[in-house]
Amino acid sequence: MKPAVVPLSEGRVRLLAYAGALAMFAIQPPLDLWWAAWLAPVPWLMLVRPAAGLPRRAWRILWSAGFVHWLLAIHWLRLPHPATSIGWVLLSAYLACYLPAFCWLARRLTHAWHWPLVPAVAVAWMACEQLRGWVLGGFTLAAPGHTQWRWTQLIQAADTLGAVGISGIVMAVAAGIVGSWTTDGRRPGRRELTDFAAAGGVLAAALVYGGWRLAGE
């Protein structure tokens, strides 16, 4: 059964957008809560799920949350010289555009093209991250996939998927968590179980591949 669309208030959108911005910063140095990367995107993904309707100002809110996120994530740019603060602010303003772009693309895939949440989120995130690594010479720092360098078995998949692919796996798992929830108190149905199974399958496939690669060394 298709979930009913529940319009979100501006206050709710702002809360989720900024909560995601802070959580996604916390998984990077200096806090380095790398294990939380699998849950950190959840607030942003709550704005993508098919049951979420967004107000008109949501895109402006998402940009401002992205701006705050990048100001925190690349705060070290202001340290070498006072003049580098200009570049810090301008670069953060540019990078902030990728959050509304990700949400728009993921919602387009789920709402208009009726993709399941897990592949929609993974494809949208990887597309934006790949674009970020190419436009204006590229800026590839502070990606979710970079947080998982300690998990040796998982990151073996980077030899074929790259760091962008590891980010896609992280986002797919987070999407599976979000997709498995119901918003109306009913028991999880086929859609929710499919999202959860798809996320588990993606992670399991990456770990099986990683185990095979490590065993061959």
C-alpha positions as CSV (number, residue, x, y, z in Angstrom):
1,M,0.0,0.0,0.0
2,K,1.3,3.4,-1.0
3,P,2.0,5.5,2.1
4,A,0.0,8.7,2.5
5,V,1.9,11.9,1.9
6,V,2.3,13.9,5.2
7,P,3.2,17.5,4.6
8,L,6.0,18.6,6.9
9,S,6.0,22.0,8.5
10,E,8.9,24.4,8.0
11,G,9.9,23.9,11.6
12,R,10.1,20.2,11.1
13,V,12.1,20.5,8.0
14,R,14.5,23.0,9.7
15,L,14.9,20.6,12.6
16,L,15.7,17.6,10.4
17,A,18.0,19.6,8.0
18,Y,20.1,21.0,10.8
19,A,20.2,17.8,12.8
20,G,21.5,16.0,9.7
21,A,24.1,18.8,9.2
22,L,25.4,18.4,12.7
23,A,25.4,14.6,12.6
24,M,27.2,14.5,9.3
25,F,29.8,16.9,10.7
26,A,30.2,14.8,13.9
27,I,31.3,11.7,11.9
28,Q,34.3,13.6,10.5
29,P,37.4,14.8,12.4
30,P,37.9,16.3,14.9
31,L,35.0,14.5,16.6
32,D,35.5,11.4,14.3
33,L,32.4,9.5,15.4
34,W,32.9,7.2,12.4
35,W,30.7,4.4,13.6
36,A,27.7,6.8,13.6
37,A,28.0,7.4,9.8
38,W,25.4,4.7,9.2
39,L,22.8,6.7,11.2
40,A,24.0,10.3,10.6
41,P,22.2,10.8,7.3
42,V,18.8,9.7,8.7
43,P,17.5,13.2,9.4
44,W,18.1,14.2,5.8
45,L,16.6,11.0,4.5
46,M,13.4,11.6,6.5
47,L,12.9,14.5,4.0
48,V,13.3,12.2,1.0
49,R,11.0,9.3,1.9
50,P,7.9,9.0,-0.2
51,A,5.6,9.9,2.7
52,A,7.2,13.3,3.3
53,G,5.7,16.4,1.7
54,L,7.9,19.5,1.7
55,P,6.9,23.2,2.0
56,R,8.1,25.7,-0.6
57,R,10.9,27.1,1.5
58,A,12.4,23.6,2.2
59,W,15.1,24.1,-0.5
60,R,16.3,27.3,1.1
61,I,16.4,25.7,4.5
62,L,18.3,22.7,3.1
63,W,20.9,25.1,1.5
64,S,21.3,26.9,4.8
65,A,21.8,23.7,6.7
66,G,24.3,22.5,4.1
67,F,26.1,25.9,4.5
68,V,26.4,25.3,8.3
69,H,27.5,21.8,7.8
70,W,30.4,22.8,5.4
71,L,31.4,25.8,7.6
72,L,32.0,23.2,10.4
73,A,33.5,20.5,8.2
74,I,36.1,22.7,6.5
75,H,36.6,25.2,9.3
76,W,40.4,24.6,9.1
77,L,40.5,26.7,5.9
78,R,40.3,29.8,8.0
79,L,43.4,29.0,10.1
80,P,46.4,29.7,7.8
81,H,45.6,33.4,7.4
82,P,42.7,35.8,8.0
83,A,42.3,36.2,4.2
84,T,41.6,32.4,3.8
85,S,38.3,33.0,5.7
86,I,36.9,34.5,2.5
87,G,37.6,31.2,0.6
88,W,36.2,29.2,3.6
89,V,32.9,31.0,3.4
90,L,32.6,31.0,-0.4
91,L,33.5,27.4,-0.7
92,S,31.0,26.4,2.0
93,A,28.3,28.4,0.2
94,Y,29.1,26.5,-3.0
95,L,29.2,23.1,-1.4
96,A,26.0,23.8,0.4
97,C,24.2,23.5,-3.0
98,Y,24.7,19.8,-3.1
99,L,22.4,19.1,-0.2
100,P,19.2,20.4,-1.8
101,A,20.4,18.9,-5.1
102,F,20.7,15.5,-3.5
103,C,17.3,15.8,-1.8
104,W,15.7,17.0,-5.1
105,L,17.2,14.2,-7.1
106,A,16.4,11.5,-4.5
107,R,12.8,12.7,-4.2
108,R,12.5,12.8,-8.0
109,L,13.5,9.2,-8.2
110,T,11.2,8.1,-5.4
111,H,8.2,10.4,-5.9
112,A,8.0,10.8,-9.7
113,W,9.8,7.6,-10.9
114,H,8.6,5.4,-8.0
115,W,12.1,4.0,-7.2
116,P,12.5,2.2,-3.9
117,L,14.1,4.4,-1.3
118,V,17.4,2.5,-1.0
119,P,18.6,2.7,-4.7
120,A,17.2,6.2,-5.1
121,V,19.2,7.5,-2.1
122,A,22.4,5.7,-3.1
123,V,22.3,6.8,-6.8
124,A,21.4,10.4,-5.9
125,W,24.1,10.7,-3.3
126,M,26.8,9.1,-5.5
127,A,25.8,11.3,-8.4
128,C,26.2,14.4,-6.3
129,E,29.4,13.3,-4.7
130,Q,30.8,12.4,-8.1
131,L,29.8,15.8,-9.5
132,R,31.3,17.5,-6.5
133,G,34.6,15.8,-7.3
134,W,34.6,17.1,-10.8
135,V,33.1,20.6,-10.9
136,L,35.6,23.5,-10.5
137,G,38.5,21.1,-10.3
138,G,36.7,18.9,-7.7
139,F,36.4,18.9,-3.9
140,T,36.3,15.3,-2.5
141,L,36.9,15.8,1.2
142,A,34.5,14.9,4.0
143,A,32.5,12.2,2.3
144,P,30.7,9.5,4.3
145,G,32.8,6.8,2.7
146,H,36.0,8.4,4.0
147,T,34.9,7.7,7.6
148,Q,35.0,4.0,7.2
149,W,38.8,3.6,6.6
150,R,39.1,1.5,9.8
151,W,36.7,-1.1,8.5
152,T,39.2,-2.9,6.3
153,Q,36.8,-5.6,5.0
154,L,34.2,-3.0,3.9
155,I,36.6,-0.6,2.1
156,Q,37.9,-3.4,-0.1
157,A,35.0,-2.5,-2.4
158,A,36.8,0.8,-3.1
159,D,39.0,-0.9,-5.6
160,T,36.0,-1.2,-8.0
161,L,33.6,1.4,-6.6
162,G,35.9,4.1,-5.4
163,A,35.3,6.2,-2.3
164,V,32.1,7.4,-3.9
165,G,30.8,3.8,-3.9
166,I,31.6,3.3,-0.2
167,S,29.6,6.5,0.5
168,G,26.8,4.9,-1.6
169,I,26.9,1.8,0.6
170,V,26.7,3.9,3.8
171,M,23.8,5.9,2.4
172,A,22.0,2.8,1.2
173,V,22.1,1.3,4.7
174,A,20.8,4.6,6.3
175,A,18.1,4.6,3.7
176,G,17.2,1.0,4.6
177,I,16.8,2.1,8.2
178,V,14.6,5.0,7.3
179,G,12.6,3.0,4.7
180,S,11.8,0.3,7.3
181,W,9.9,2.7,9.5
182,T,6.1,3.3,9.1
183,T,4.6,6.7,9.7
184,D,1.0,5.6,10.6
185,G,1.6,3.0,13.3
186,R,0.9,0.0,11.0
187,R,3.1,-3.0,10.8
188,P,5.9,-2.9,8.2
189,G,4.6,-4.0,4.8
190,R,6.3,-5.2,1.6
191,R,7.7,-1.7,0.9
192,E,9.4,-1.4,4.2
193,L,10.7,-5.0,4.3
194,T,12.0,-4.5,0.7
195,D,14.0,-1.4,1.7
196,F,15.4,-3.1,4.8
197,A,16.4,-6.2,2.8
198,A,17.9,-4.2,0.0
199,A,20.1,-2.3,2.4
200,G,21.2,-5.5,4.1
201,G,21.9,-7.1,0.8
202,V,24.1,-4.2,-0.3
203,L,26.1,-4.3,2.9
204,A,26.4,-8.1,2.9
205,A,27.6,-8.1,-0.7
206,A,30.3,-5.5,0.1
207,L,31.5,-7.5,3.1
208,V,31.5,-10.8,1.2
209,Y,33.6,-9.1,-1.5
210,G,35.9,-7.6,1.0
211,G,36.4,-10.9,2.8
212,W,37.2,-12.6,-0.6
213,R,39.7,-9.8,-1.4
214,L,41.4,-10.1,1.9
215,A,41.6,-13.9,1.8
216,G,43.4,-13.6,-1.6
217,E,46.2,-11.4,-0.3
